[in-house]
Amino acid sequence: MTTVINNPGNGEGSDSGAGLVIVVVVLLIAGGLFFIYGWPAIRGTGTVPQNTNVDVNVKLPAGNTSPTP
């Protein structure tokens, strides 16, 4: 009769799928960041004001005009 000896493996084929889960989570985060920041930048609908006729008036205090050290 033939004797079969099954030696235990070295652990190369016993992946639990943790790497795949990490890749999926990273892709979801990257996709979310793209739709939050990248897509509006591509479409041109960011926080840049469309009206370029903005006039800003700043009143400086009168008095000592020497620069502070």
Contacts in CASP RR format, 6 or more apart in sequence:
PFRMAT RR
TARGET T0000
AUTHOR 0000-0000-0000
METHOD contacts of the structure
MODEL  1
MTTVINNPGNGEGSDSGAGLVIVVVVLLIAGGLFFIYGWPAIRGTGTVPQ
NTNVDVNVKLPAGNTSPTP
40 46 0 8 1.000
END
